Amino acid sequence: MILLLAVVMQPKDILRFAHTLEKEGDTYRAITEYKRFLYYNPDADSIRYRIVYLYTREGLYGNAIDVMRTVISKDSLYKETMGFLFYRAGMYDSVYAYWKDKKLGLIDLQEGKFKEGLKKLGMKNLSPPSMKSPVTGALLSAIVPGLGRIYAGRVGDGIYTLLTIASTSYFAYSFYRENKKPGAYIFAGLSIFFYAGDIFGSYIAVNMYNNMVKEKFIQGIEGEVF
Amino acid sequence: MIFLLAVMVKPVEPVPSIHIEKKEMKEFIPLKEIEKLSIRLYQILLSGQQGDVCNFEPSCSHFAFMAIDTYGAFWGILMAADRLERCHPFSFSYVPTYYRAGFVPGRGIKILEKPEDVWRFR
């Protein structure tokens, strides 16, 4: 019966069915139906753009690029869309083949070249986001355990780390004073373990903070550019 | 009917043959294996005693095991230490499942509430 329906269904019915599936939120089945419609109407570029939109909404940029490559009329919209998809997919080298205007500044921003990017985008008035130094974070943690994490904006982590390292060190010292060497060695080992982990973790935490700041900044600019 | 189907169905492209590479034998590093073994022992002997109380997913011991296996003994242990320092009562701001712990006299620090209770009372 289903086979019979599949044979009998006209292309316009397939399209209507695809629209219904899309409205219902059944994205992947809608894409399948749109592709089936394309099989009967290979010239329908608007349907290809519809599929690309659905793939983009799902974050499947690779699939969207594959569909875009089959678009027949390679006009300005095609170039804009391809550039956008490569940009979103993080393949910045490929974007240069499609974008030629000021939007290329976004790639500089993604690569951390804020001044050049803002200059290309014509937003000289904007000041680049203030970044923190991961090395400073690690050094702060080396001086006072947990301070690097507080510097990265994670106050809870910093306080907890300080308490952990202070308590393990105190136990190691008290065991050593009581001449209980095995206990002293165990707690000293734990203290070193947490201390080293804190320096490493502070470096990573500052990097994560920087990434977060950068993403927020670029998202704000993307809202104005796109 | 079969004729119709044969006309309409697109010819299937031949599936490319899959070349399976032989897995290289991993280098045996004693320190790495000792660390992994101690984590495994902890998981078998101790972890089960406290039940499913991890704030993070995967749990710290699984994370440490994977980190040591992937990045080696030195970087793996640093990542494990960092992860342990991030699992604490103040982590509810960025951890989706948060277990509230408290001090019970005579029993030490114990898990008091399950996440669903915590979310319900907030």
Interface residues (C-beta under 8 A of the other chain):
Chain A: L3 V7 Y39 R149 V155 G156 D157 I159 Y160 T161 T164 F193 F194 A196 G197 D198 F200 G201 I204
Chain B: L4 L5 M8 K10 I77 L78 M79 A80 A81 D82 L84 E85 R86 H88 P89 F90 S91 S93
